[in-house]
Amino acid sequence: MKKSVFLGTLATAALVAGYASATTLEDVRARGSLNCGVSTGVNGFSAPDANGVWQGFDVAVCRAVAAAVLGDPMAVNFVP
């Protein structure tokens, strides 16, 4: 009995999470850009260079996601 209730709850949670994920992706596509939170001044992960262009590992991941979802790696708004 407990096992079936647990599995039912797990299945429901998976469906709700899938729906929430789908609506978030639709929102990003409708906006046309990805909002990506970054830390300020963490060298190697996220920091603006002398020209104000964000560089680092976290920045590269955000740009890769933007390229995969929107087809444009520069369609990212970095939010410190």
mmJSON file of the N, C-alpha and C atoms, coordinates in Angstrom:
{"data_MODEL":{"atom_site":{
"group_PDB":["ATOM","ATOM","ATOM","ATOM","ATOM","ATOM","ATOM","ATOM","ATOM","ATOM","ATOM","ATOM","ATOM","ATOM","ATOM","ATOM","ATOM","ATOM","ATOM","ATOM","ATOM","ATOM","ATOM","ATOM","ATOM","ATOM","ATOM","ATOM","ATOM","ATOM","ATOM","ATOM","ATOM","ATOM","ATOM","ATOM","ATOM","ATOM","ATOM","ATOM","ATOM","ATOM","ATOM","ATOM","ATOM","ATOM","ATOM","ATOM","ATOM","ATOM","ATOM","ATOM","ATOM","ATOM","ATOM","ATOM","ATOM","ATOM","ATOM","ATOM","ATOM","ATOM","ATOM","ATOM","ATOM","ATOM","ATOM","ATOM","ATOM","ATOM","ATOM","ATOM","ATOM","ATOM","ATOM","ATOM","ATOM","ATOM","ATOM","ATOM","ATOM","ATOM","ATOM","ATOM","ATOM","ATOM","ATOM","ATOM","ATOM","ATOM","ATOM","ATOM","ATOM","ATOM","ATOM","ATOM","ATOM","ATOM","ATOM","ATOM","ATOM","ATOM","ATOM","ATOM","ATOM","ATOM","ATOM","ATOM","ATOM","ATOM","ATOM","ATOM","ATOM","ATOM","ATOM","ATOM","ATOM","ATOM","ATOM","ATOM","ATOM","ATOM","ATOM","ATOM","ATOM","ATOM","ATOM","ATOM","ATOM","ATOM","ATOM","ATOM","ATOM","ATOM","ATOM","ATOM","ATOM","ATOM","ATOM","ATOM","ATOM","ATOM","ATOM","ATOM","ATOM","ATOM","ATOM","ATOM","ATOM","ATOM","ATOM","ATOM","ATOM","ATOM","ATOM","ATOM","ATOM","ATOM","ATOM","ATOM","ATOM","ATOM","ATOM","ATOM","ATOM","ATOM","ATOM","ATOM","ATOM","ATOM","ATOM","ATOM","ATOM","ATOM","ATOM","ATOM","ATOM","ATOM","ATOM","ATOM","ATOM","ATOM","ATOM","ATOM","ATOM","ATOM","ATOM","ATOM","ATOM","ATOM","ATOM","ATOM","ATOM","ATOM","ATOM","ATOM","ATOM","ATOM","ATOM","ATOM","ATOM","ATOM","ATOM","ATOM","ATOM","ATOM","ATOM","ATOM","ATOM","ATOM","ATOM","ATOM","ATOM","ATOM","ATOM","ATOM","ATOM","ATOM","ATOM","ATOM","ATOM","ATOM","ATOM","ATOM","ATOM","ATOM","ATOM","ATOM","ATOM","ATOM","ATOM","ATOM","ATOM","ATOM","ATOM","ATOM","ATOM","ATOM","ATOM","ATOM"],
"id":[1,2,3,4,5,6,7,8,9,10,11,12,13,14,15,16,17,18,19,20,21,22,23,24,25,26,27,28,29,30,31,32,33,34,35,36,37,38,39,40,41,42,43,44,45,46,47,48,49,50,51,52,53,54,55,56,57,58,59,60,61,62,63,64,65,66,67,68,69,70,71,72,73,74,75,76,77,78,79,80,81,82,83,84,85,86,87,88,89,90,91,92,93,94,95,96,97,98,99,100,101,102,103,104,105,106,107,108,109,110,111,112,113,114,115,116,117,118,119,120,121,122,123,124,125,126,127,128,129,130,131,132,133,134,135,136,137,138,139,140,141,142,143,144,145,146,147,148,149,150,151,152,153,154,155,156,157,158,159,160,161,162,163,164,165,166,167,168,169,170,171,172,173,174,175,176,177,178,179,180,181,182,183,184,185,186,187,188,189,190,191,192,193,194,195,196,197,198,199,200,201,202,203,204,205,206,207,208,209,210,211,212,213,214,215,216,217,218,219,220,221,222,223,224,225,226,227,228,229,230,231,232,233,234,235,236,237,238,239,240],
"type_symbol":["N","C","C","N","C","C","N","C","C","N","C","C","N","C","C","N","C","C","N","C","C","N","C","C","N","C","C","N","C","C","N","C","C","N","C","C","N","C","C","N","C","C","N","C","C","N","C","C","N","C","C","N","C","C","N","C","C","N","C","C","N","C","C","N","C","C","N","C","C","N","C","C","N","C","C","N","C","C","N","C","C","N","C","C","N","C","C","N","C","C","N","C","C","N","C","C","N","C","C","N","C","C","N","C","C","N","C","C","N","C","C","N","C","C","N","C","C","N","C","C","N","C","C","N","C","C","N","C","C","N","C","C","N","C","C","N","C","C","N","C","C","N","C","C","N","C","C","N","C","C","N","C","C","N","C","C","N","C","C","N","C","C","N","C","C","N","C","C","N","C","C","N","C","C","N","C","C","N","C","C","N","C","C","N","C","C","N","C","C","N","C","C","N","C","C","N","C","C","N","C","C","N","C","C","N","C","C","N","C","C","N","C","C","N","C","C","N","C","C","N","C","C","N","C","C","N","C","C","N","C","C","N","C","C","N","C","C","N","C","C"],
"label_atom_id":["N","CA","C","N","CA","C","N","CA","C","N","CA","C","N","CA","C","N","CA","C","N","CA","C","N","CA","C","N","CA","C","N","CA","C","N","CA","C","N","CA","C","N","CA","C","N","CA","C","N","CA","C","N","CA","C","N","CA","C","N","CA","C","N","CA","C","N","CA","C","N","CA","C","N","CA","C","N","CA","C","N","CA","C","N","CA","C","N","CA","C","N","CA","C","N","CA","C","N","CA","C","N","CA","C","N","CA","C","N","CA","C","N","CA","C","N","CA","C","N","CA","C","N","CA","C","N","CA","C","N","CA","C","N","CA","C","N","CA","C","N","CA","C","N","CA","C","N","CA","C","N","CA","C","N","CA","C","N","CA","C","N","CA","C","N","CA","C","N","CA","C","N","CA","C","N","CA","C","N","CA","C","N","CA","C","N","CA","C","N","CA","C","N","CA","C","N","CA","C","N","CA","C","N","CA","C","N","CA","C","N","CA","C","N","CA","C","N","CA","C","N","CA","C","N","CA","C","N","CA","C","N","CA","C","N","CA","C","N","CA","C","N","CA","C","N","CA","C","N","CA","C","N","CA","C","N","CA","C","N","CA","C","N","CA","C","N","CA","C","N","CA","C","N","CA","C","N","CA","C"],
"label_alt_id":[null,null,null,null,null,null,null,null,null,null,null,null,null,null,null,null,null,null,null,null,null,null,null,null,null,null,null,null,null,null,null,null,null,null,null,null,null,null,null,null,null,null,null,null,null,null,null,null,null,null,null,null,null,null,null,null,null,null,null,null,null,null,null,null,null,null,null,null,null,null,null,null,null,null,null,null,null,null,null,null,null,null,null,null,null,null,null,null,null,null,null,null,null,null,null,null,null,null,null,null,null,null,null,null,null,null,null,null,null,null,null,null,null,null,null,null,null,null,null,null,null,null,null,null,null,null,null,null,null,null,null,null,null,null,null,null,null,null,null,null,null,null,null,null,null,null,null,null,null,null,null,null,null,null,null,null,null,null,null,null,null,null,null,null,null,null,null,null,null,null,null,null,null,null,null,null,null,null,null,null,null,null,null,null,null,null,null,null,null,null,null,null,null,null,null,null,null,null,null,null,null,null,null,null,null,null,null,null,null,null,null,null,null,null,null,null,null,null,null,null,null,null,null,null,null,null,null,null,null,null,null,null,null,null,null,null,null,null,null,null],
"label_comp_id":["MET","MET","MET","LYS","LYS","LYS","LYS","LYS","LYS","SER","SER","SER","VAL","VAL","VAL","PHE","PHE","PHE","LEU","LEU","LEU","GLY","GLY","GLY","THR","THR","THR","LEU","LEU","LEU","ALA","ALA","ALA","THR","THR","THR","ALA","ALA","ALA","ALA","ALA","ALA","LEU","LEU","LEU","VAL","VAL","VAL","ALA","ALA","ALA","GLY","GLY","GLY","TYR","TYR","TYR","ALA","ALA","ALA","SER","SER","SER","ALA","ALA","ALA","THR","THR","THR","THR","THR","THR","LEU","LEU","LEU","GLU","GLU","GLU","ASP","ASP","ASP","VAL","VAL","VAL","ARG","ARG","ARG","ALA","ALA","ALA","ARG","ARG","ARG","GLY","GLY","GLY","SER","SER","SER","LEU","LEU","LEU","ASN","ASN","ASN","CYS","CYS","CYS","GLY","GLY","GLY","VAL","VAL","VAL","SER","SER","SER","THR","THR","THR","GLY","GLY","GLY","VAL","VAL","VAL","ASN","ASN","ASN","GLY","GLY","GLY","PHE","PHE","PHE","SER","SER","SER","ALA","ALA","ALA","PRO","PRO","PRO","ASP","ASP","ASP","ALA","ALA","ALA","ASN","ASN","ASN","GLY","GLY","GLY","VAL","VAL","VAL","TRP","TRP","TRP","GLN","GLN","GLN","GLY","GLY","GLY","PHE","PHE","PHE","ASP","ASP","ASP","VAL","VAL","VAL","ALA","ALA","ALA","VAL","VAL","VAL","CYS","CYS","CYS","ARG","ARG","ARG","ALA","ALA","ALA","VAL","VAL","VAL","ALA","ALA","ALA","ALA","ALA","ALA","ALA","ALA","ALA","VAL","VAL","VAL","LEU","LEU","LEU","GLY","GLY","GLY","ASP","ASP","ASP","PRO","PRO","PRO","MET","MET","MET","ALA","ALA","ALA","VAL","VAL","VAL","ASN","ASN","ASN","PHE","PHE","PHE","VAL","VAL","VAL","PRO","PRO","PRO"],
"label_asym_id":["A","A","A","A","A","A","A","A","A","A","A","A","A","A","A","A","A","A","A","A","A","A","A","A","A","A","A","A","A","A","A","A","A","A","A","A","A","A","A","A","A","A","A","A","A","A","A","A","A","A","A","A","A","A","A","A","A","A","A","A","A","A","A","A","A","A","A","A","A","A","A","A","A","A","A","A","A","A","A","A","A","A","A","A","A","A","A","A","A","A","A","A","A","A","A","A","A","A","A","A","A","A","A","A","A","A","A","A","A","A","A","A","A","A","A","A","A","A","A","A","A","A","A","A","A","A","A","A","A","A","A","A","A","A","A","A","A","A","A","A","A","A","A","A","A","A","A","A","A","A","A","A","A","A","A","A","A","A","A","A","A","A","A","A","A","A","A","A","A","A","A","A","A","A","A","A","A","A","A","A","A","A","A","A","A","A","A","A","A","A","A","A","A","A","A","A","A","A","A","A","A","A","A","A","A","A","A","A","A","A","A","A","A","A","A","A","A","A","A","A","A","A","A","A","A","A","A","A","A","A","A","A","A","A","A","A","A","A","A","A"],
"label_entity_id":["1","1","1","1","1","1","1","1","1","1","1","1","1","1","1","1","1","1","1","1","1","1","1","1","1","1","1","1","1","1","1","1","1","1","1","1","1","1","1","1","1","1","1","1","1","1","1","1","1","1","1","1","1","1","1","1","1","1","1","1","1","1","1","1","1","1","1","1","1","1","1","1","1","1","1","1","1","1","1","1","1","1","1","1","1","1","1","1","1","1","1","1","1","1","1","1","1","1","1","1","1","1","1","1","1","1","1","1","1","1","1","1","1","1","1","1","1","1","1","1","1","1","1","1","1","1","1","1","1","1","1","1","1","1","1","1","1","1","1","1","1","1","1","1","1","1","1","1","1","1","1","1","1","1","1","1","1","1","1","1","1","1","1","1","1","1","1","1","1","1","1","1","1","1","1","1","1","1","1","1","1","1","1","1","1","1","1","1","1","1","1","1","1","1","1","1","1","1","1","1","1","1","1","1","1","1","1","1","1","1","1","1","1","1","1","1","1","1","1","1","1","1","1","1","1","1","1","1","1","1","1","1","1","1","1","1","1","1","1","1"],
"label_seq_id":[1,1,1,2,2,2,3,3,3,4,4,4,5,5,5,6,6,6,7,7,7,8,8,8,9,9,9,10,10,10,11,11,11,12,12,12,13,13,13,14,14,14,15,15,15,16,16,16,17,17,17,18,18,18,19,19,19,20,20,20,21,21,21,22,22,22,23,23,23,24,24,24,25,25,25,26,26,26,27,27,27,28,28,28,29,29,29,30,30,30,31,31,31,32,32,32,33,33,33,34,34,34,35,35,35,36,36,36,37,37,37,38,38,38,39,39,39,40,40,40,41,41,41,42,42,42,43,43,43,44,44,44,45,45,45,46,46,46,47,47,47,48,48,48,49,49,49,50,50,50,51,51,51,52,52,52,53,53,53,54,54,54,55,55,55,56,56,56,57,57,57,58,58,58,59,59,59,60,60,60,61,61,61,62,62,62,63,63,63,64,64,64,65,65,65,66,66,66,67,67,67,68,68,68,69,69,69,70,70,70,71,71,71,72,72,72,73,73,73,74,74,74,75,75,75,76,76,76,77,77,77,78,78,78,79,79,79,80,80,80],
"pdbx_PDB_ins_code":[null,null,null,null,null,null,null,null,null,null,null,null,null,null,null,null,null,null,null,null,null,null,null,null,null,null,null,null,null,null,null,null,null,null,null,null,null,null,null,null,null,null,null,null,null,null,null,null,null,null,null,null,null,null,null,null,null,null,null,null,null,null,null,null,null,null,null,null,null,null,null,null,null,null,null,null,null,null,null,null,null,null,null,null,null,null,null,null,null,null,null,null,null,null,null,null,null,null,null,null,null,null,null,null,null,null,null,null,null,null,null,null,null,null,null,null,null,null,null,null,null,null,null,null,null,null,null,null,null,null,null,null,null,null,null,null,null,null,null,null,null,null,null,null,null,null,null,null,null,null,null,null,null,null,null,null,null,null,null,null,null,null,null,null,null,null,null,null,null,null,null,null,null,null,null,null,null,null,null,null,null,null,null,null,null,null,null,null,null,null,null,null,null,null,null,null,null,null,null,null,null,null,null,null,null,null,null,null,null,null,null,null,null,null,null,null,null,null,null,null,null,null,null,null,null,null,null,null,null,null,null,null,null,null,null,null,null,null,null,null],
"Cartn_x":[0.823,0.0,0.872,1.847,2.705,3.534,3.941,4.75,3.953,2.688,1.871,1.574,1.375,1.152,2.416,3.562,4.834,5.051,4.804,5.001,4.023,2.796,1.812,2.224,2.722,3.194,4.398,5.293,6.479,6.097,5.149,4.703,4.053,3.241,2.591,3.625,4.608,5.663,6.442,6.694,7.42,6.622,5.316,4.472,4.441,4.3,4.259,5.597,6.696,8.02,8.214,7.743,7.847,7.058,5.865,5.044,5.708,6.227,6.884,8.095,8.838,10.01,9.609,8.531,8.076,7.627,6.907,6.453,7.624,8.629,9.807,10.54,10.704,11.371,10.585,9.27,8.433,8.587,8.681,8.873,10.201,11.253,12.572,12.524,11.917,11.819,10.992,9.905,9.065,9.811,10.629,11.402,12.523,13.061,14.124,15.516,15.62,16.937,16.887,18.058,18.197,18.755,18.08,18.6,19.462,20.711,21.668,22.339,22.176,22.799,24.276,25.105,26.551,27.079,28.191,28.88,29.77,29.958,30.816,32.247,33.153,34.562,35.133,34.533,35.087,35.892,37.188,38.045,37.972,37.848,37.759,36.331,35.423,34.027,33.145,33.199,32.401,32.959,33.426,33.945,33.945,33.58,33.658,35.11,35.447,36.805,36.904,38.004,38.23,37.191,36.584,35.569,34.157,34.017,32.696,32.012,32.73,32.177,32.441,31.391,31.536,32.329,33.249,34.103,34.111,34.383,34.554,33.73,33.896,33.237,31.716,31.218,29.772,29.172,29.89,29.445,29.373,30.366,30.384,29.215,28.875,27.732,26.441,26.281,25.08,24.963,26.074,26.046,25.747,26.23,25.937,24.453,23.852,22.411,21.625,22.016,21.334,21.443,22.598,22.773,21.882,21.765,20.946,19.46,19.036,17.607,17.151,17.956,17.542,18.273,19.351,20.12,21.088,21.253,22.141,22.901,24.206,24.957,25.088,24.776,24.878,23.542,22.495,21.172,21.065,21.987,22.049,22.093,21.288,21.364,22.013,23.21,23.91,23.449,23.002,22.481,23.413,24.176,25.091,24.327],
"Cartn_y":[-1.189,0.0,1.26,1.317,2.495,2.658,1.539,1.596,2.183,1.804,2.32,3.807,4.249,5.672,6.462,5.93,6.583,6.692,5.606,5.62,6.566,6.622,7.554,9.001,9.287,10.635,11.003,10.059,10.286,10.555,9.8,9.998,11.367,11.776,13.081,14.204,14.062,15.073,15.184,14.059,14.072,14.791,14.576,15.248,16.752,17.16,18.585,19.242,18.588,19.138,19.27,18.299,18.361,19.519,19.766,20.879,22.21,22.336,23.579,23.851,22.824,22.97,23.426,22.854,23.211,24.667,25.129,26.518,27.481,27.129,27.98,28.111,27.016,27.038,27.88,27.775,28.595,30.079,30.401,31.795,32.346,31.549,31.977,32.2,31.29,31.444,32.666,32.919,34.08,35.384,35.408,36.594,36.829,35.756,35.872,35.98,35.887,35.919,35.124,34.665,33.88,34.774,34.842,35.563,34.596,34.972,34.077,34.788,34.251,34.829,34.484,35.487,35.28,35.988,35.495,36.145,37.244,38.281,39.361,39.15,39.246,39.217,37.884,36.791,35.476,35.036,35.295,35.006,33.54,33.315,31.959,31.468,32.045,31.621,32.688,33.896,34.968,36.312,37.057,38.401,39.167,40.436,41.233,41.59,41.576,41.954,43.48,43.976,45.421,46.109,45.365,45.928,45.747,45.161,44.943,43.681,42.85,41.588,40.505,39.796,38.752,37.584,37.058,35.933,34.921,33.66,32.643,31.397,30.418,29.128,29.253,29.947,30.111,30.831,31.805,32.569,31.661,30.793,29.861,28.89,28.431,27.525,28.249,29.471,30.249,30.462,30.772,30.981,29.684,28.554,27.263,26.937,27.217,26.979,27.9,29.164,30.104,29.651,29.133,28.637,27.433,26.544,25.344,25.673,26.598,26.895,27.932,28.971,30.093,30.172,29.407,29.443,30.609,31.349,32.512,32.547,32.301,32.282,33.651,34.714,36.053,36.554,35.744,36.134,35.835,36.434,36.202,37.541,37.68,38.824,38.33,38.827,38.415,39.289,38.637,39.331,39.057,40.08,39.865,39.684],
"Cartn_z":[0.0,0.0,0.0,0.915,0.996,-0.273,-0.852,-2.061,-3.219,-3.355,-4.453,-4.269,-3.027,-2.77,-3.108,-2.718,-3.017,-4.519,-5.244,-6.698,-7.378,-6.891,-7.44,-7.22,-6.03,-5.715,-6.573,-6.738,-7.562,-9.017,-9.542,-10.923,-11.096,-10.13,-10.191,-10.143,-9.275,-9.174,-10.478,-11.124,-12.393,-13.475,-13.506,-14.496,-14.265,-13.017,-12.699,-13.037,-12.719,-13.026,-14.531,-15.291,-16.746,-17.318,-16.771,-17.228,-16.89,-15.677,-15.264,-16.139,-16.473,-17.328,-18.725,-19.246,-20.587,-20.642,-19.619,-19.646,-19.487,-18.71,-18.564,-19.893,-20.59,-21.886,-22.884,-22.852,-23.735,-23.403,-22.114,-21.704,-22.222,-22.134,-22.619,-24.124,-24.839,-26.304,-26.677,-25.949,-26.242,-25.962,-24.91,-24.562,-25.566,-26.127,-27.114,-26.533,-25.216,-24.577,-23.281,-22.871,-21.651,-20.556,-19.414,-18.255,-17.462,-17.255,-16.615,-15.444,-14.248,-13.065,-13.004,-12.746,-12.645,-11.403,-10.903,-9.789,-10.355,-9.597,-10.087,-9.614,-10.539,-10.213,-9.787,-10.187,-9.874,-11.095,-11.055,-12.203,-12.589,-13.88,-14.4,-14.515,-13.747,-13.806,-14.433,-13.914,-14.5,-14.056,-15.028,-14.775,-16.091,-16.049,-17.273,-17.583,-18.873,-19.274,-19.386,-19.928,-20.041,-20.918,-21.844,-22.736,-22.202,-21.01,-20.429,-20.907,-21.649,-22.153,-21.11,-20.72,-19.714,-20.274,-19.451,-19.82,-18.676,-18.999,-17.973,-18.235,-17.354,-17.509,-17.414,-16.378,-16.225,-17.429,-17.928,-19.095,-20.318,-20.479,-21.611,-21.541,-20.333,-20.174,-20.538,-20.078,-20.409,-21.916,-22.544,-23.997,-24.745,-24.235,-24.868,-24.761,-23.615,-23.444,-24.37,-24.46,-25.355,-26.802,-27.193,-28.561,-28.816,-27.839,-28.013,-28.036,-27.194,-27.069,-28.088,-28.282,-29.124,-30.457,-30.601,-31.834,-31.914,-30.817,-30.8,-29.476,-29.496,-28.238,-27.57,-28.28,-27.704,-27.152,-27.24,-26.742,-25.247,-24.474,-23.03,-22.311,-21.273,-20.368,-19.084,-18.788,-17.575,-16.415,-15.354,-14.178,-13.002,-12.577,-11.441,-10.134],
"occupancy":[1.0,1.0,1.0,1.0,1.0,1.0,1.0,1.0,1.0,1.0,1.0,1.0,1.0,1.0,1.0,1.0,1.0,1.0,1.0,1.0,1.0,1.0,1.0,1.0,1.0,1.0,1.0,1.0,1.0,1.0,1.0,1.0,1.0,1.0,1.0,1.0,1.0,1.0,1.0,1.0,1.0,1.0,1.0,1.0,1.0,1.0,1.0,1.0,1.0,1.0,1.0,1.0,1.0,1.0,1.0,1.0,1.0,1.0,1.0,1.0,1.0,1.0,1.0,1.0,1.0,1.0,1.0,1.0,1.0,1.0,1.0,1.0,1.0,1.0,1.0,1.0,1.0,1.0,1.0,1.0,1.0,1.0,1.0,1.0,1.0,1.0,1.0,1.0,1.0,1.0,1.0,1.0,1.0,1.0,1.0,1.0,1.0,1.0,1.0,1.0,1.0,1.0,1.0,1.0,1.0,1.0,1.0,1.0,1.0,1.0,1.0,1.0,1.0,1.0,1.0,1.0,1.0,1.0,1.0,1.0,1.0,1.0,1.0,1.0,1.0,1.0,1.0,1.0,1.0,1.0,1.0,1.0,1.0,1.0,1.0,1.0,1.0,1.0,1.0,1.0,1.0,1.0,1.0,1.0,1.0,1.0,1.0,1.0,1.0,1.0,1.0,1.0,1.0,1.0,1.0,1.0,1.0,1.0,1.0,1.0,1.0,1.0,1.0,1.0,1.0,1.0,1.0,1.0,1.0,1.0,1.0,1.0,1.0,1.0,1.0,1.0,1.0,1.0,1.0,1.0,1.0,1.0,1.0,1.0,1.0,1.0,1.0,1.0,1.0,1.0,1.0,1.0,1.0,1.0,1.0,1.0,1.0,1.0,1.0,1.0,1.0,1.0,1.0,1.0,1.0,1.0,1.0,1.0,1.0,1.0,1.0,1.0,1.0,1.0,1.0,1.0,1.0,1.0,1.0,1.0,1.0,1.0,1.0,1.0,1.0,1.0,1.0,1.0,1.0,1.0,1.0,1.0,1.0,1.0,1.0,1.0,1.0,1.0,1.0,1.0],
"B_iso_or_equiv":[0.0,0.0,0.0,0.0,0.0,0.0,0.0,0.0,0.0,0.0,0.0,0.0,0.0,0.0,0.0,0.0,0.0,0.0,0.0,0.0,0.0,0.0,0.0,0.0,0.0,0.0,0.0,0.0,0.0,0.0,0.0,0.0,0.0,0.0,0.0,0.0,0.0,0.0,0.0,0.0,0.0,0.0,0.0,0.0,0.0,0.0,0.0,0.0,0.0,0.0,0.0,0.0,0.0,0.0,0.0,0.0,0.0,0.0,0.0,0.0,0.0,0.0,0.0,0.0,0.0,0.0,0.0,0.0,0.0,0.0,0.0,0.0,0.0,0.0,0.0,0.0,0.0,0.0,0.0,0.0,0.0,0.0,0.0,0.0,0.0,0.0,0.0,0.0,0.0,0.0,0.0,0.0,0.0,0.0,0.0,0.0,0.0,0.0,0.0,0.0,0.0,0.0,0.0,0.0,0.0,0.0,0.0,0.0,0.0,0.0,0.0,0.0,0.0,0.0,0.0,0.0,0.0,0.0,0.0,0.0,0.0,0.0,0.0,0.0,0.0,0.0,0.0,0.0,0.0,0.0,0.0,0.0,0.0,0.0,0.0,0.0,0.0,0.0,0.0,0.0,0.0,0.0,0.0,0.0,0.0,0.0,0.0,0.0,0.0,0.0,0.0,0.0,0.0,0.0,0.0,0.0,0.0,0.0,0.0,0.0,0.0,0.0,0.0,0.0,0.0,0.0,0.0,0.0,0.0,0.0,0.0,0.0,0.0,0.0,0.0,0.0,0.0,0.0,0.0,0.0,0.0,0.0,0.0,0.0,0.0,0.0,0.0,0.0,0.0,0.0,0.0,0.0,0.0,0.0,0.0,0.0,0.0,0.0,0.0,0.0,0.0,0.0,0.0,0.0,0.0,0.0,0.0,0.0,0.0,0.0,0.0,0.0,0.0,0.0,0.0,0.0,0.0,0.0,0.0,0.0,0.0,0.0,0.0,0.0,0.0,0.0,0.0,0.0,0.0,0.0,0.0,0.0,0.0,0.0,0.0,0.0,0.0,0.0,0.0,0.0],
"pdbx_formal_charge":[null,null,null,null,null,null,null,null,null,null,null,null,null,null,null,null,null,null,null,null,null,null,null,null,null,null,null,null,null,null,null,null,null,null,null,null,null,null,null,null,null,null,null,null,null,null,null,null,null,null,null,null,null,null,null,null,null,null,null,null,null,null,null,null,null,null,null,null,null,null,null,null,null,null,null,null,null,null,null,null,null,null,null,null,null,null,null,null,null,null,null,null,null,null,null,null,null,null,null,null,null,null,null,null,null,null,null,null,null,null,null,null,null,null,null,null,null,null,null,null,null,null,null,null,null,null,null,null,null,null,null,null,null,null,null,null,null,null,null,null,null,null,null,null,null,null,null,null,null,null,null,null,null,null,null,null,null,null,null,null,null,null,null,null,null,null,null,null,null,null,null,null,null,null,null,null,null,null,null,null,null,null,null,null,null,null,null,null,null,null,null,null,null,null,null,null,null,null,null,null,null,null,null,null,null,null,null,null,null,null,null,null,null,null,null,null,null,null,null,null,null,null,null,null,null,null,null,null,null,null,null,null,null,null,null,null,null,null,null,null],
"auth_seq_id":[1,1,1,2,2,2,3,3,3,4,4,4,5,5,5,6,6,6,7,7,7,8,8,8,9,9,9,10,10,10,11,11,11,12,12,12,13,13,13,14,14,14,15,15,15,16,16,16,17,17,17,18,18,18,19,19,19,20,20,20,21,21,21,22,22,22,23,23,23,24,24,24,25,25,25,26,26,26,27,27,27,28,28,28,29,29,29,30,30,30,31,31,31,32,32,32,33,33,33,34,34,34,35,35,35,36,36,36,37,37,37,38,38,38,39,39,39,40,40,40,41,41,41,42,42,42,43,43,43,44,44,44,45,45,45,46,46,46,47,47,47,48,48,48,49,49,49,50,50,50,51,51,51,52,52,52,53,53,53,54,54,54,55,55,55,56,56,56,57,57,57,58,58,58,59,59,59,60,60,60,61,61,61,62,62,62,63,63,63,64,64,64,65,65,65,66,66,66,67,67,67,68,68,68,69,69,69,70,70,70,71,71,71,72,72,72,73,73,73,74,74,74,75,75,75,76,76,76,77,77,77,78,78,78,79,79,79,80,80,80],
"auth_comp_id":["MET","MET","MET","LYS","LYS","LYS","LYS","LYS","LYS","SER","SER","SER","VAL","VAL","VAL","PHE","PHE","PHE","LEU","LEU","LEU","GLY","GLY","GLY","THR","THR","THR","LEU","LEU","LEU","ALA","ALA","ALA","THR","THR","THR","ALA","ALA","ALA","ALA","ALA","ALA","LEU","LEU","LEU","VAL","VAL","VAL","ALA","ALA","ALA","GLY","GLY","GLY","TYR","TYR","TYR","ALA","ALA","ALA","SER","SER","SER","ALA","ALA","ALA","THR","THR","THR","THR","THR","THR","LEU","LEU","LEU","GLU","GLU","GLU","ASP","ASP","ASP","VAL","VAL","VAL","ARG","ARG","ARG","ALA","ALA","ALA","ARG","ARG","ARG","GLY","GLY","GLY","SER","SER","SER","LEU","LEU","LEU","ASN","ASN","ASN","CYS","CYS","CYS","GLY","GLY","GLY","VAL","VAL","VAL","SER","SER","SER","THR","THR","THR","GLY","GLY","GLY","VAL","VAL","VAL","ASN","ASN","ASN","GLY","GLY","GLY","PHE","PHE","PHE","SER","SER","SER","ALA","ALA","ALA","PRO","PRO","PRO","ASP","ASP","ASP","ALA","ALA","ALA","ASN","ASN","ASN","GLY","GLY","GLY","VAL","VAL","VAL","TRP","TRP","TRP","GLN","GLN","GLN","GLY","GLY","GLY","PHE","PHE","PHE","ASP","ASP","ASP","VAL","VAL","VAL","ALA","ALA","ALA","VAL","VAL","VAL","CYS","CYS","CYS","ARG","ARG","ARG","ALA","ALA","ALA","VAL","VAL","VAL","ALA","ALA","ALA","ALA","ALA","ALA","ALA","ALA","ALA","VAL","VAL","VAL","LEU","LEU","LEU","GLY","GLY","GLY","ASP","ASP","ASP","PRO","PRO","PRO","MET","MET","MET","ALA","ALA","ALA","VAL","VAL","VAL","ASN","ASN","ASN","PHE","PHE","PHE","VAL","VAL","VAL","PRO","PRO","PRO"],
"auth_asym_id":["A","A","A","A","A","A","A","A","A","A","A","A","A","A","A","A","A","A","A","A","A","A","A","A","A","A","A","A","A","A","A","A","A","A","A","A","A","A","A","A","A","A","A","A","A","A","A","A","A","A","A","A","A","A","A","A","A","A","A","A","A","A","A","A","A","A","A","A","A","A","A","A","A","A","A","A","A","A","A","A","A","A","A","A","A","A","A","A","A","A","A","A","A","A","A","A","A","A","A","A","A","A","A","A","A","A","A","A","A","A","A","A","A","A","A","A","A","A","A","A","A","A","A","A","A","A","A","A","A","A","A","A","A","A","A","A","A","A","A","A","A","A","A","A","A","A","A","A","A","A","A","A","A","A","A","A","A","A","A","A","A","A","A","A","A","A","A","A","A","A","A","A","A","A","A","A","A","A","A","A","A","A","A","A","A","A","A","A","A","A","A","A","A","A","A","A","A","A","A","A","A","A","A","A","A","A","A","A","A","A","A","A","A","A","A","A","A","A","A","A","A","A","A","A","A","A","A","A","A","A","A","A","A","A","A","A","A","A","A","A"],
"auth_atom_id":["N","CA","C","N","CA","C","N","CA","C","N","CA","C","N","CA","C","N","CA","C","N","CA","C","N","CA","C","N","CA","C","N","CA","C","N","CA","C","N","CA","C","N","CA","C","N","CA","C","N","CA","C","N","CA","C","N","CA","C","N","CA","C","N","CA","C","N","CA","C","N","CA","C","N","CA","C","N","CA","C","N","CA","C","N","CA","C","N","CA","C","N","CA","C","N","CA","C","N","CA","C","N","CA","C","N","CA","C","N","CA","C","N","CA","C","N","CA","C","N","CA","C","N","CA","C","N","CA","C","N","CA","C","N","CA","C","N","CA","C","N","CA","C","N","CA","C","N","CA","C","N","CA","C","N","CA","C","N","CA","C","N","CA","C","N","CA","C","N","CA","C","N","CA","C","N","CA","C","N","CA","C","N","CA","C","N","CA","C","N","CA","C","N","CA","C","N","CA","C","N","CA","C","N","CA","C","N","CA","C","N","CA","C","N","CA","C","N","CA","C","N","CA","C","N","CA","C","N","CA","C","N","CA","C","N","CA","C","N","CA","C","N","CA","C","N","CA","C","N","CA","C","N","CA","C","N","CA","C","N","CA","C","N","CA","C","N","CA","C","N","CA","C","N","CA","C","N","CA","C"],
"pdbx_PDB_model_num":[1,1,1,1,1,1,1,1,1,1,1,1,1,1,1,1,1,1,1,1,1,1,1,1,1,1,1,1,1,1,1,1,1,1,1,1,1,1,1,1,1,1,1,1,1,1,1,1,1,1,1,1,1,1,1,1,1,1,1,1,1,1,1,1,1,1,1,1,1,1,1,1,1,1,1,1,1,1,1,1,1,1,1,1,1,1,1,1,1,1,1,1,1,1,1,1,1,1,1,1,1,1,1,1,1,1,1,1,1,1,1,1,1,1,1,1,1,1,1,1,1,1,1,1,1,1,1,1,1,1,1,1,1,1,1,1,1,1,1,1,1,1,1,1,1,1,1,1,1,1,1,1,1,1,1,1,1,1,1,1,1,1,1,1,1,1,1,1,1,1,1,1,1,1,1,1,1,1,1,1,1,1,1,1,1,1,1,1,1,1,1,1,1,1,1,1,1,1,1,1,1,1,1,1,1,1,1,1,1,1,1,1,1,1,1,1,1,1,1,1,1,1,1,1,1,1,1,1,1,1,1,1,1,1,1,1,1,1,1,1]
}}}
